[in-house]
Amino acid sequence: MRLPEVFKRQFKDVELVRMSNGDYCLVRPLGLVPGGKGMRHQENLLRLTASGIASKLWAVMRHRFSAAVVAEATRELARQQVAARRPDRPAQ
């Protein structure tokens, strides 16, 4: 199956394939399986089902939220005085 050119430009070496259960997926081929008699490895990037798309969106949002929390904690630590963060030295 052919992908639209927009996807081809954004996702290099990605193919749209129909899996054995009938679902469509975006996969990246990784090469032949050693000793697999022609079988191929592939990385499943996105299942094109409602649950697959929801799962990917949830993972992206969780990653962005955790990155925002880490950035806020880093900014908070940067605002504190250095001596206040070091218990072995008295504040001046």
C-alpha positions in Angstrom: 0.0 0.0 0.0 1.3 3.5 -0.8 1.6 6.3 1.8 0.8 9.9 0.9 3.8 12.1 0.2 3.3 14.1 3.4 4.0 11.0 5.5 6.9 9.9 3.3 8.7 13.2 3.9 8.1 13.3 7.6 8.7 9.6 8.3 11.6 8.2 6.4 11.6 4.5 5.5 8.0 4.0 6.9 5.6 1.6 5.2 1.8 1.2 5.6 1.1 -2.5 6.0 -1.9 -4.7 6.8 -1.1 -7.0 9.7 -2.4 -10.6 9.9 -5.3 -9.6 12.2 -6.5 -7.0 9.6 -5.3 -3.9 11.4 -3.2 -1.3 9.4 0.0 -0.2 10.9 2.9 2.2 10.2 6.1 0.1 10.4 9.8 0.7 9.8 11.5 -2.3 8.3 14.7 -3.3 10.2 16.0 -6.1 7.9 16.1 -9.8 7.8 15.7 -12.2 10.8 18.9 -14.2 11.2 18.2 -17.8 10.2 14.6 -16.8 9.5 14.3 -18.0 5.9 13.2 -14.7 4.5 11.3 -13.4 7.6 11.9 -9.7 8.3 12.1 -7.6 11.5 9.9 -4.5 11.7 9.4 -1.8 14.2 5.7 -1.0 14.8 5.5 2.8 15.0 1.7 3.2 15.1 -1.3 0.9 15.0 -4.0 2.7 12.9 -6.9 1.7 15.2 -8.8 3.8 17.8 -7.0 2.1 20.7 -3.6 2.3 19.0 -3.9 6.0 18.2 -5.2 6.7 21.8 -2.3 4.8 23.3 0.2 6.7 21.3 -1.4 10.1 22.2 -1.4 9.1 25.9 2.3 8.2 25.8 3.1 11.5 24.1 1.1 13.5 26.6 2.6 11.6 29.6 6.1 12.3 28.2 5.4 16.0 27.7 3.8 16.3 31.2 6.8 14.6 32.9 9.2 16.9 31.0 7.2 19.9 32.1 7.4 18.8 35.7 11.2 18.3 35.5 11.7 21.7 33.9 9.6 23.4 36.6 11.6 21.6 39.4 14.9 22.7 37.7 13.7 26.3 37.5 12.7 26.2 41.2 16.1 24.9 42.1 17.8 27.6 40.1 15.9 30.3 42.0 17.1 29.1 45.3 20.4 30.3 46.8 23.3 27.9 46.4 24.1 28.1 50.1 20.6 27.3 51.1 20.8 24.1 49.1 24.0 22.9 50.7 23.4 21.8 54.3 27.1 21.4 55.1 27.8 25.2 54.7 26.0 27.9 56.7 24.1 30.6 54.8 25.9 33.9 54.6 
